[in-house]
Amino acid sequence: MTDQPGRARIISPVDWGPDLGICKGSGTVREMVGPSTGARTRSLYWMELAEGASTIALKHPDEAVYYVVSGSVRVETTTGTPHHLSEGSMFHVRPATDYTIVADTDAEVVGGPSPVDPDFGTPAEEFRAESVGSGPQEVRAFHRDEPGLQVPFISRDARLVVWYGADAVAANMNYVVLEPGERNTEHLHRYSEDTIVILEGRGTAEDVTNGVKLSFGPRDVVHIPPTIVHAVAADQGERVVSAGGPCPADLDMLRAAGVDVDALGAELGLPVNLG
């Protein structure tokens, strides 16, 4: 793992944390990015669940977001009907919502709370409710093929799926495809950590601020601290697919993409200044 303060880093599967022991049945949940790596605004956990296995009931003081990498799962809550989700689906968890991820088939899921929850894995019944404000408790389903916004300067195929315009402020999830040899525009996020998991392909994460280039491959995590100018490029002959993105929502980026953040924020009752 490349781990230097104020620099881009690659976190590979060999560097992931141990199984947290929060599955019922045959499964594992491992920290990719979170408290142990010093992340603050997004955590990612890799879940492998055999058919019929589940997580324990989880709950967080803030939002969470997940992507179904393979297989199918259902997300059960105490406040609504289950969501049945297949590969390519995403789901957003509002603060203080009890939820359990159950594998309908063998499945892989990646995601977690945003901002980081240092108590991730603590059973929902031990959650301290006084740590959050009032608000709806629910899980909402999305799909990578139904983006809310596409942002061409990230890539020719950059889909914002769980995003500010969908009433997700802290926990966003993008789906981005870089065609062979494609490189996105150099950019920075003033206050957001940019964290992506590589689902397919090989390429280079460029830390322009520090003059560093880091190679990545499947299941690696690219983590970029705030204010670091960076770009991601696909190797020649490699199609790179990733999920993740900046958390919390990068309102500067949305404004640059032509979104009227002030009007949208007023409509949804969301903050229009996060930095």
Secondary structure, DSSP 8 states (H G I E B T S, - for coil): ----TTS-EEE-GGGS--B---EESSEEEEEEESGGGT--S--EEEEEE-TT-EE--B--SSEEEEEEEESEEEEEESSS--EEEETTEEEEE-TT--EEEEESSSEEEEEEEES--TTTTS-GGG--GGGS------EEEEETTS-SEE-TTT-TEEEEEE-GGGT-SS--EEEEEE-TT-B---B--SS-EEEEEEEE--EEEEETTTTEEEEE-TT-EEEE-TT--EEEEE-TT--EEEEEEEES--HHHHHHTT--HHHHHHHHT--S---
